[in-house]
Amino acid sequence: MKDENAAPNPLRRILVAALAGFALALAGCASTGSSTPAAAQAPKNIIILFADGAAPTQWEFGRYASEHLRKQSFAVTDVVFRKGVLGLLSTHSANSMVTDSAASATAMSTGFKTNNFMVGVTPEGRPLTTFYEAAKAAGKRLGLVTTAAIYDASPAAFSVHSANRGEFQRIVDQYFTLEPDVLLGGGAGYFLPAGSPGGKRKDGRDVIAAFAGKGYRVARNTVELNAAGSARLLGLFADGPMGYEIDSDPARTPSIADMTRAALRVLSRSGSNGFVLFAENENTDDAAHENDIAALMRALWAFDDAVNVALEFQQRNPDTLVIVTSDHETGGLSVTYALRNLNQQPRQTRIYAQPHLEAIGRITMSLGAVASKLGREPSPEALDALLLQHFPGFRLDDDLREHILKQRPLELNFTNNTQNALGRMIARQTGFYWGTAGHTSEPVAVGAIGPGAELFRGYQDNTDFGRHLHRLIQGK
């Protein structure tokens, strides 16, 4: 039994004093370093760099591949994650453990959960205050950049409202009312009336001309984008999504880095009260849906080039917060040991090695482009010709060939017959395997560097991300 009248133990007094001093030292370090969540410093500018479908496995693949094939460091991991603040976000939606982009981006924009396929609204359909609406009310300039159609779920959820992410015309009309200073991406079809080249609108409106009437400079290719000055800017570079980097013509289609640079030029013009910029590479998600490791690799590199553009801007403007994150993981990517063939013993594994990564680097066409060229009734001759030209050194096993020629899915969770079978071909010969053609529940990483970054430290929910953004906009 403890003696309440006993004199205090001298050693215990020393330990208590030492622990108290250590706690004070930690508090002192926190007060002199980055701002704590209790007193977050409000940035003038916020740049959100969004690699749709990317989680820690994708970031590590991008880092390793960049280091070994491009001979370049990877800014996402080597600068933002290493030198900034690093956290994780859970991603479930209001009605599912596995989210879609609309629900996750809504949570990250508004701070509230919603159901899959809903944009900027509650599960009951009531509008929520989006991050861009809050930013505009605070006098900030607004920029939306994506390699997807500009009305796609993620940029839409950060700015406007729809009970169904597929209401593209309605989303475009809300952009026209919101008037972001910069809109760059694909999706010209829902800006143009049906009957015109690529046009899909049912109301006969030419919304590109309407934006031009409001003083927007319009760009339709890389040359026009680079020539654009500091006026408000609408850039539409494809009728639908802009396409993969592995397939693109840089002279005709700007990169995500090109678009980010142009957006910053417009948003940062003198007299500004600051800005918010959402810059997304959708190709990281699309490539994962198609189990396309080569297209994913180049999409990650292109995204990292855009991160470098943002970091260079931040060096000149230290009142800027740069955030790198995603909405969910796609594909269940796993780089793993594998048997050379099923006749070997488990101990005789083929360990993933440098030549396998180099083989991926020699692929010159996306799996989606292969599927498009083969069509719905692929011929063996066309398939063999494309493999020989664009996939040097790879062989197509008989079972996978049959899945492609007969257009049969691999399993219930693989929905892109040609692409997923070719993805399995690559996996069997490199160790880069995919678990699905859909999304998973894996938490995503968030890295932040600049004023207010400390808010994003640790394991949080994606609704916390949205609440932090609103707090920073309000200067609290």
C-alpha positions as CSV (number, residue, x, y, z in Angstrom):
1,M,0.0,0.0,0.0
2,K,1.3,3.5,-0.8
3,D,2.4,5.6,2.2
4,E,0.7,9.0,1.7
5,N,3.0,10.6,4.4
6,A,6.2,9.3,2.9
7,A,8.7,12.0,1.7
8,P,8.9,12.3,-2.1
9,N,11.5,10.1,-3.8
10,P,14.4,12.3,-4.9
11,L,14.9,10.2,-8.1
12,R,11.2,10.5,-8.9
13,R,11.5,14.3,-8.5
14,I,14.4,14.4,-10.9
15,L,12.5,12.3,-13.5
16,V,9.4,14.4,-13.2
17,A,11.5,17.6,-13.6
18,A,13.3,16.1,-16.6
19,L,10.0,15.1,-18.3
20,A,8.5,18.5,-17.7
21,G,11.5,20.1,-19.2
22,F,11.3,17.8,-22.3
23,A,7.7,18.7,-22.7
24,L,8.5,22.4,-22.5
25,A,11.3,22.0,-25.1
26,L,8.9,20.2,-27.5
27,A,6.4,23.0,-27.0
28,G,9.1,25.6,-27.8
29,C,10.1,23.7,-30.9
30,A,6.4,23.7,-32.1
31,S,6.0,27.4,-31.4
32,T,9.1,28.3,-33.5
33,G,8.5,25.9,-36.4
34,S,5.5,25.4,-38.6
35,S,2.2,26.7,-37.2
36,T,0.2,24.2,-35.1
37,P,-3.4,23.4,-35.9
38,A,-4.5,25.6,-33.0
39,A,-3.0,28.7,-34.7
40,A,-2.6,27.9,-38.4
41,Q,-1.1,30.6,-40.5
42,A,-3.3,31.6,-43.3
43,P,-1.6,31.5,-46.7
44,K,-2.3,34.1,-49.4
45,N,-2.4,31.4,-52.1
46,I,-3.3,27.7,-52.1
47,I,-2.2,25.3,-54.8
48,I,-3.8,21.8,-54.6
49,L,-2.0,19.3,-56.9
50,F,-4.2,16.3,-57.3
51,A,-3.1,13.0,-58.8
52,D,-6.4,11.2,-59.1
53,G,-6.3,7.5,-58.1
54,A,-2.8,7.7,-56.5
55,A,-1.9,6.4,-53.1
56,P,1.4,5.6,-51.4
57,T,2.2,2.6,-53.6
58,Q,1.8,4.8,-56.7
59,W,4.0,7.6,-55.2
60,E,6.8,5.0,-54.4
61,F,6.6,3.6,-57.9
62,G,6.8,7.2,-59.4
63,R,9.9,7.9,-57.2
64,Y,11.7,4.7,-58.0
65,A,11.0,4.8,-61.7
66,S,12.0,8.4,-61.9
67,E,15.2,7.8,-60.1
68,H,16.2,4.8,-62.2
69,L,14.8,5.6,-65.7
70,R,14.6,9.4,-65.9
71,K,17.7,9.8,-63.6
72,Q,15.7,12.6,-61.8
73,S,14.5,13.1,-58.3
74,F,10.8,13.0,-57.6
75,A,9.5,16.2,-56.1
76,V,6.4,14.7,-54.6
77,T,8.4,12.4,-52.3
78,D,11.8,14.1,-52.1
79,V,10.5,17.6,-51.5
80,V,6.9,17.8,-50.4
81,F,6.6,14.6,-48.4
82,R,10.2,14.7,-47.0
83,K,10.6,18.4,-46.2
84,G,6.9,19.3,-45.7
85,V,4.2,17.9,-43.5
86,L,2.9,14.3,-44.3
87,G,-0.5,12.8,-43.5
88,L,-2.9,10.2,-44.5
89,L,-6.6,10.5,-45.4
90,S,-9.4,7.9,-45.1
91,T,-11.6,8.0,-48.1
92,H,-14.9,6.2,-47.5
93,S,-18.1,7.9,-48.8
94,A,-21.4,8.3,-47.0
95,N,-22.8,5.1,-48.5
96,S,-19.8,3.0,-49.3
97,M,-16.4,1.9,-47.9
98,V,-15.1,2.4,-51.5
99,T,-15.6,5.9,-52.7
100,D,-15.8,7.3,-56.2
101,S,-14.1,10.6,-57.2
102,A,-17.3,12.7,-56.8
103,A,-18.0,11.7,-53.2
104,S,-14.3,11.9,-52.1
105,A,-13.7,15.3,-53.8
106,T,-16.9,16.6,-52.3
107,A,-15.7,15.7,-48.8
108,M,-12.3,17.3,-49.5
109,S,-14.0,20.4,-50.9
110,T,-16.8,20.9,-48.4
111,G,-15.9,19.0,-45.2
112,F,-19.0,16.8,-45.4
113,K,-19.6,13.3,-46.6
114,T,-21.9,12.5,-49.5
115,N,-22.9,9.4,-51.6
116,N,-21.0,8.1,-54.5
117,F,-21.6,10.0,-57.8
118,M,-22.8,13.2,-56.0
119,V,-21.0,16.5,-56.5
120,G,-21.0,19.3,-53.9
121,V,-24.3,18.2,-52.3
122,T,-25.5,16.3,-49.2
123,P,-26.8,12.7,-49.6
124,E,-30.3,14.4,-49.7
125,G,-29.2,16.7,-52.5
126,R,-28.9,19.9,-50.6
127,P,-26.0,22.2,-51.8
128,L,-22.9,22.4,-49.6
129,T,-20.5,25.4,-49.7
130,T,-17.7,24.3,-51.9
131,F,-14.1,25.3,-51.4
132,Y,-14.2,27.5,-54.5
133,E,-17.4,29.3,-53.4
134,A,-15.7,30.1,-50.0
135,A,-12.6,31.2,-51.8
136,K,-14.5,33.5,-54.1
137,A,-16.4,35.0,-51.2
138,A,-13.0,35.8,-49.6
139,G,-11.9,37.6,-52.7
140,K,-9.6,35.0,-54.1
141,R,-9.0,34.3,-57.8
142,L,-10.0,30.8,-58.9
143,G,-8.2,28.3,-61.2
144,L,-9.3,24.8,-62.3
145,V,-6.9,22.7,-64.3
146,T,-7.2,19.0,-65.2
147,T,-6.2,16.5,-67.9
148,A,-9.8,15.2,-67.7
149,A,-12.8,16.9,-69.1
150,I,-13.0,20.1,-67.1
151,Y,-16.5,19.1,-65.9
152,D,-15.2,15.8,-64.5
153,A,-16.1,14.8,-60.9
154,S,-13.1,16.2,-59.0
155,P,-12.8,19.7,-60.4
156,A,-16.6,20.0,-60.3
157,A,-16.8,18.9,-56.7
158,F,-14.3,21.6,-55.6
159,S,-16.5,24.3,-57.2
160,V,-20.1,23.6,-58.0
161,H,-23.1,21.2,-57.3
162,S,-24.9,18.3,-58.9
163,A,-26.8,15.3,-57.6
164,N,-25.3,13.3,-60.4
165,R,-21.7,13.7,-61.6
166,G,-22.9,12.9,-65.2
167,E,-24.9,16.2,-65.6
168,F,-22.1,17.7,-67.6
169,Q,-24.0,20.5,-69.3
170,R,-25.4,21.6,-65.9
171,I,-21.9,21.7,-64.5
172,V,-20.5,23.7,-67.4
173,D,-23.4,26.2,-66.9
174,Q,-22.5,26.6,-63.2
175,Y,-18.9,27.3,-64.2
176,F,-20.2,30.1,-66.4
177,T,-22.0,31.6,-63.4
178,L,-19.1,31.0,-61.0
179,E,-16.6,32.5,-63.4
180,P,-13.3,30.9,-62.4
181,D,-10.4,33.0,-63.7
182,V,-8.8,29.9,-65.3
183,L,-10.4,26.8,-66.7
184,L,-8.0,24.5,-68.5
185,G,-8.5,20.9,-69.6
186,G,-10.5,18.7,-72.0
187,G,-14.3,18.6,-72.5
188,A,-15.0,21.1,-75.3
189,G,-18.0,19.0,-76.3
190,Y,-20.2,20.3,-73.6
191,F,-19.2,23.9,-74.3
192,L,-20.4,23.6,-77.9
193,P,-23.9,22.9,-79.4
194,A,-24.7,19.6,-80.9
195,G,-24.3,19.8,-84.7
196,S,-21.0,21.7,-84.5
197,P,-17.7,19.6,-84.6
198,G,-17.5,17.7,-81.4
199,G,-20.5,19.6,-79.9
200,K,-22.8,17.8,-77.4
201,R,-24.9,20.6,-75.8
202,K,-28.7,20.1,-76.3
203,D,-29.6,23.8,-75.9
204,G,-27.8,25.2,-78.9
205,R,-25.5,27.5,-76.8
206,D,-21.9,28.1,-77.7
207,V,-20.5,28.5,-74.2
208,I,-16.9,29.1,-75.5
209,A,-18.2,32.2,-77.3
210,A,-20.1,33.2,-74.2
211,F,-16.9,33.0,-72.1
212,A,-15.0,35.0,-74.7
213,G,-17.8,37.6,-74.5
214,K,-16.9,37.9,-70.8
215,G,-13.3,38.7,-71.6
216,Y,-11.8,35.3,-71.4
217,R,-8.8,34.5,-73.7
218,V,-9.6,31.1,-75.4
219,A,-6.8,28.6,-76.1
220,R,-7.3,25.3,-78.1
221,N,-3.7,24.1,-78.4
222,T,-0.3,24.4,-76.8
223,V,0.8,27.4,-78.9
224,E,-2.3,29.4,-78.0
225,L,-1.9,28.5,-74.3
226,N,1.7,29.7,-74.3
227,A,0.7,32.9,-76.1
228,A,-2.0,33.7,-73.6
229,G,-1.2,36.7,-71.3
230,S,-2.6,37.5,-67.9
231,A,-6.3,37.9,-68.9
232,R,-8.8,35.3,-67.7
233,L,-8.3,32.1,-69.6
234,L,-10.4,29.3,-71.0
235,G,-8.4,26.4,-72.5
236,L,-10.1,23.4,-74.0
237,F,-7.7,20.9,-75.6
238,A,-9.9,17.9,-76.5
239,D,-13.6,17.2,-77.0
240,G,-13.4,14.8,-74.1
241,P,-10.4,13.8,-71.8
242,M,-7.0,15.0,-73.0
243,G,-5.5,11.5,-73.3
244,Y,-2.4,9.8,-71.9
245,E,1.1,11.3,-71.9
246,I,2.5,8.2,-73.5
247,D,0.3,8.8,-76.6
248,S,0.2,12.6,-76.8
249,D,1.8,15.1,-79.1
250,P,3.3,17.9,-76.9
251,A,3.1,20.4,-79.7
252,R,-0.7,20.0,-79.9
253,T,-1.6,19.0,-76.4
254,P,-0.2,20.9,-73.4
255,S,1.1,18.9,-70.4
256,I,-0.2,19.3,-66.9
257,A,2.9,21.3,-66.1
258,D,2.2,23.6,-69.1
259,M,-1.3,24.2,-67.9
260,T,-0.2,24.8,-64.3
261,R,2.4,27.3,-65.4
262,A,-0.2,29.2,-67.5
263,A,-2.7,29.2,-64.7
264,L,-0.2,30.6,-62.2
265,R,0.7,33.4,-64.7
266,V,-3.0,34.5,-64.8
267,L,-3.8,34.0,-61.2
268,S,-0.8,35.8,-59.7
269,R,-1.1,39.0,-61.7
270,S,-0.5,42.2,-59.7
271,G,-3.2,43.5,-57.3
272,S,-4.4,40.1,-56.5
273,N,-5.8,39.2,-53.1
274,G,-4.4,35.7,-53.6
275,F,-5.8,32.7,-55.4
276,V,-6.6,29.0,-55.1
277,L,-5.6,26.6,-57.8
278,F,-6.7,23.0,-58.3
279,A,-4.5,21.2,-60.8
280,E,-5.3,17.5,-61.4
281,N,-3.8,14.8,-63.5
282,E,-6.7,12.4,-64.2
283,N,-4.4,10.1,-66.2
284,T,-3.1,8.5,-63.0
285,D,-6.6,7.2,-62.3
286,D,-7.5,6.3,-65.9
287,A,-4.2,4.3,-66.4
288,A,-4.9,2.4,-63.2
289,H,-8.4,1.6,-64.2
290,E,-6.9,0.0,-67.3
291,N,-4.0,-1.6,-65.4
292,D,-1.6,0.3,-67.6
293,I,1.7,0.5,-65.7
294,A,3.6,2.3,-68.5
295,A,0.9,5.0,-68.9
296,L,0.8,5.4,-65.1
297,M,4.5,5.8,-64.9
298,R,4.5,8.7,-67.5
299,A,1.5,10.3,-65.9
300,L,3.2,10.3,-62.5
301,W,6.3,11.9,-64.1
302,A,4.1,14.5,-65.8
303,F,2.4,15.2,-62.5
304,D,5.7,15.6,-60.8
305,D,6.8,18.2,-63.4
306,A,3.7,20.2,-62.4
307,V,4.7,19.9,-58.7
308,N,8.0,21.4,-59.6
309,V,6.3,24.3,-61.3
310,A,4.3,24.9,-58.2
311,L,7.3,24.6,-55.9
312,E,9.3,27.1,-58.1
313,F,6.4,29.5,-57.8
314,Q,6.4,29.0,-54.0
315,Q,10.1,29.8,-53.8
316,R,9.3,33.2,-55.3
317,N,6.1,33.6,-53.2
318,P,6.6,32.0,-49.8
319,D,3.1,33.0,-48.7
320,T,1.8,30.1,-50.8
321,L,0.7,26.7,-49.5
322,V,1.4,23.8,-51.8
323,I,-0.6,20.6,-51.2
324,V,-0.1,17.3,-53.0
325,T,-2.8,14.6,-52.5
326,S,-5.4,12.4,-54.2
327,D,-9.0,11.3,-53.7
328,H,-8.7,7.5,-53.6
329,E,-6.5,4.6,-54.8
330,T,-7.3,2.9,-58.1
331,G,-6.2,-0.5,-59.3
332,G,-4.9,-2.2,-56.1
333,L,-1.3,-1.8,-57.5
334,S,1.3,-4.1,-56.0
335,V,4.9,-4.6,-57.0
336,T,5.7,-8.0,-55.9
337,Y,7.7,-11.3,-56.2
338,A,6.2,-13.8,-58.6
339,L,7.0,-17.2,-59.9
340,R,8.5,-17.5,-63.4
341,N,5.9,-20.2,-64.1
342,L,3.4,-22.3,-62.2
343,N,5.6,-25.4,-62.4
344,Q,8.3,-23.9,-60.1
345,Q,8.5,-24.4,-56.3
346,P,7.6,-21.3,-54.2
347,R,11.3,-20.8,-53.1
348,Q,12.3,-20.4,-56.8
349,T,10.8,-16.9,-57.1
350,R,11.5,-14.4,-59.8
351,I,12.5,-11.4,-57.7
352,Y,11.5,-8.0,-59.2
353,A,14.7,-6.5,-60.8
354,Q,15.9,-3.5,-62.8
355,P,15.4,-5.2,-66.2
356,H,11.7,-5.5,-65.5
357,L,11.4,-1.8,-64.9
358,E,13.4,-1.1,-68.1
359,A,11.0,-3.3,-70.1
360,I,8.1,-1.1,-68.9
361,G,10.1,1.9,-70.1
362,R,10.3,0.5,-73.6
363,I,6.5,0.3,-74.0
364,T,5.3,3.1,-76.4
365,M,1.5,2.9,-76.5
366,S,-1.2,3.0,-73.9
367,L,-3.3,-0.1,-73.4
368,G,-6.4,2.1,-74.1
369,A,-5.0,3.0,-77.5
370,V,-4.4,-0.6,-78.2
371,A,-8.0,-1.4,-77.3
372,S,-9.2,1.4,-79.5
373,K,-7.2,0.3,-82.5
374,L,-8.4,-3.4,-82.1
375,G,-12.0,-2.5,-81.7
376,R,-14.8,-4.7,-80.5
377,E,-13.8,-7.7,-82.7
378,P,-10.0,-7.9,-82.4
379,S,-8.1,-9.9,-85.0
380,P,-5.1,-12.0,-84.1
381,E,-3.0,-10.3,-86.8
382,A,-3.7,-6.8,-85.6
383,L,-3.1,-7.8,-82.0
384,D,0.3,-9.4,-82.9
385,A,1.4,-6.4,-85.0
386,L,0.6,-3.9,-82.2
387,L,2.4,-6.0,-79.6
388,L,5.5,-6.4,-81.8
389,Q,5.7,-2.7,-82.5
390,H,4.9,-1.2,-79.1
391,F,5.6,-3.9,-76.5
392,P,9.1,-5.1,-77.4
393,G,10.2,-8.3,-75.5
394,F,6.7,-9.1,-74.1
395,R,4.9,-12.3,-75.0
396,L,1.1,-12.9,-74.7
397,D,0.1,-16.1,-73.0
398,D,-2.6,-18.2,-74.7
399,D,-5.2,-17.7,-71.9
400,L,-4.8,-13.9,-72.1
401,R,-4.9,-13.9,-75.9
402,E,-8.2,-15.7,-75.7
403,H,-9.6,-13.1,-73.3
404,I,-8.8,-10.4,-75.7
405,L,-9.9,-12.1,-78.9
406,K,-13.2,-13.3,-77.3
407,Q,-13.6,-10.0,-75.3
408,R,-14.0,-11.8,-72.0
409,P,-13.2,-10.2,-68.6
410,L,-10.5,-11.7,-66.5
411,E,-12.6,-11.7,-63.3
412,L,-15.7,-10.0,-61.9
413,N,-13.6,-6.9,-60.8
414,F,-11.9,-6.4,-64.2
415,T,-14.1,-4.5,-66.7
416,N,-11.7,-3.4,-69.5
417,N,-11.2,-6.7,-71.4
418,T,-8.3,-5.8,-73.7
419,Q,-6.5,-3.5,-71.3
420,N,-6.8,-5.7,-68.2
421,A,-5.5,-8.8,-70.1
422,L,-2.6,-6.8,-71.5
423,G,-2.0,-5.5,-68.0
424,R,-1.8,-9.0,-66.7
425,M,0.6,-9.9,-69.5
426,I,3.0,-7.1,-68.3
427,A,2.5,-8.2,-64.7
428,R,3.5,-11.8,-65.3
429,Q,6.7,-10.7,-66.8
430,T,7.6,-7.8,-64.5
431,G,6.0,-8.3,-61.1
432,F,3.8,-5.2,-61.4
433,Y,0.4,-6.7,-60.5
434,W,-3.1,-5.1,-60.2
435,G,-5.9,-6.3,-57.9
436,T,-8.8,-4.7,-59.7
437,A,-9.9,-2.3,-62.4
438,G,-11.8,-0.3,-59.9
439,H,-11.1,1.8,-56.8
440,T,-10.0,0.5,-53.4
441,S,-10.3,1.7,-49.8
442,E,-6.6,2.4,-49.3
443,P,-6.0,5.7,-47.5
444,V,-4.3,8.4,-49.6
445,A,-1.3,10.5,-48.7
446,V,-1.4,14.3,-48.3
447,G,1.8,16.3,-48.3
448,A,1.8,20.0,-47.6
449,I,4.5,22.6,-47.5
450,G,4.1,26.3,-46.7
451,P,2.0,28.4,-44.3
452,G,-0.8,26.3,-42.8
453,A,0.8,23.0,-43.7
454,E,0.7,21.7,-40.1
455,L,-3.0,21.2,-40.3
456,F,-2.6,18.3,-42.6
457,R,-0.3,16.2,-40.4
458,G,-1.2,12.7,-39.2
459,Y,-4.1,10.3,-39.9
460,Q,-7.3,12.1,-40.7
461,D,-10.5,11.8,-42.6
462,N,-11.0,13.4,-46.0
463,T,-13.7,15.7,-44.4
464,D,-10.9,17.1,-42.2
465,F,-9.1,18.1,-45.3
466,G,-12.1,20.1,-46.5
467,R,-12.5,21.7,-43.1
468,H,-8.9,22.7,-43.0
469,L,-9.2,24.4,-46.4
470,H,-12.2,26.4,-45.3
471,R,-10.4,27.4,-42.1
472,L,-7.4,28.6,-44.1
473,I,-9.6,30.6,-46.4
474,Q,-11.3,32.3,-43.5
475,G,-8.0,33.1,-41.9
476,K,-8.6,31.2,-38.7
